[in-house]
Amino acid sequence: MRVIFLGTGTSTGNPEIGCQCEVCTSPDPRDWRLRASVSVETEGKRILIDCGPDFRWQMIRERIYHLDAVLLTHEHYDHVGGLDDLRPFCREKAVDIYTEANVVEAIKTRIPYVFKEHKYPGVPNLSLHTVGMEPFEAAGVRVIPIRVMHGRLPIMGFRIGDMAYLTDLKDLPEEEYAKLMGLEVLIIDALRKGTHPSHEGLEEALEKIARIRPKEAYLTHMSHRVGLQAVVEKELPPHVHYAYDRLALEF
C-alpha cells in the first residue's frame, strides 16, 4: 500500500489568510498545509479520501492522472469543495463516489447542475453510491467504515487493509475500537494542542493512539495552533508523527 498525504491542514489551511504567526510565516514547507485529503494506492487501484477545495492543485502537484474511486467522510466544505474539479477524471466514465445518505443529499443540493436530467456540457459525471456502516467494495477494494463523532455530527472514517483514516473526530464510539486493531498505520485528527468542541486535540489523539496501538500513527487536519513541524515533531512518542503535505508512506 502507498499513501500520499495530499493535504494535512484544517478547514482554513495553513497559512491562514491574514495571519502573521510563526507557523503561518514559516519558511519550512512542512508548515504549509492544504485541506486534508489522502490518496491510497492498493491492489492496483487508487482511492481518494475526501475531495476538498485544494483538490485541483493536489492532483497537479502529485501528477495524479487517474482515480478509481472517491470516499467522502462527511459533507463539510473542506472535504467536498473540490468535487466539480473531478471533471478531467470523468471523460471516459463516471467517477464512483461512496458516502453516507445525508452526504449524498448534501452534494446534490450544493451542485445540482451535475445531476439534472439535461446536463450542461462539460459538467462532471459523478456516480453517487450510498453506503452504511457495513463493509463495502470501492473499485474492488474492501473498505470498512468506522463511525466517528465530529462533535455531535456522526461522520465516517475508513479502514482499508492495515491502514485507517480518521479525520475530524472528537469521539470514537466504544464499539468502533475493535475495527481498528492490528493496524500498520493509523492516520488520525489532531487539530491543535488543547481542546476543541468538535475535534481532538493532541492529547486526546495520543490517548486513542495508545489504546489502538498501531505500529505507526500520523496526525493530520492540523491548524496553525499546533506549532512548528520542526519543533513539535520532537515532542511525540517514537511511533507517532505529525504528517505533512506530500509525505508518502509505503508499507
Salt bridges, closest charged atoms under 4 A:
GLU16 OE1 - HIS224 NE2 3.59
ASP28 OD2 - ARG30 NH2 2.90
GLU41 OE2 - ARG2 NH1 3.53
GLU41 OE2 - ARG46 NH1 3.31
ASP50 OD2 - HIS79 ND1 2.65
ASP54 OD2 - ARG35 NE 2.62
GLU62 OE2 - ARG61 NE 2.80
GLU62 OE2 - ARG246 NE 2.75
ASP68 OD1 - HIS66 NE2 2.72
ASP78 OD2 - HIS79 NE2 3.19
ASP78 OD2 - HIS221 NE2 3.37
ASP84 OD2 - ARG87 NE 2.84
ASP96 OD1 - HIS129 NE2 2.70
GLU100 OE2 - ARG147 NH2 2.73
ASP162 OD1 - ARG159 NH2 3.60
ASP168 OD2 - HIS74 NE2 3.17
ASP168 OD1 - HIS79 NE2 3.13
ASP168 OD2 - HIS150 NE2 3.27
ASP168 OD1 - HIS221 NE2 2.85
GLU174 OE2 - ARG211 NH2 2.25
GLU176 OE1 - LYS179 NZ 2.94
GLU184 OE2 - LYS215 NZ 3.18
ASP189 OD2 - HIS199 ND1 2.76
GLU200 OE2 - LYS208 NZ 2.95
GLU204 OE2 - LYS170 NZ 2.90
GLU216 OE1 - HIS241 NE2 2.66
GLU233 OE2 - HIS241 ND1 3.42
GLU235 OE1 - LYS193 NZ 2.89
ASP245 OD2 - ARG61 NH1 4.00
GLU250 OE2 - ARG2 NE 3.00
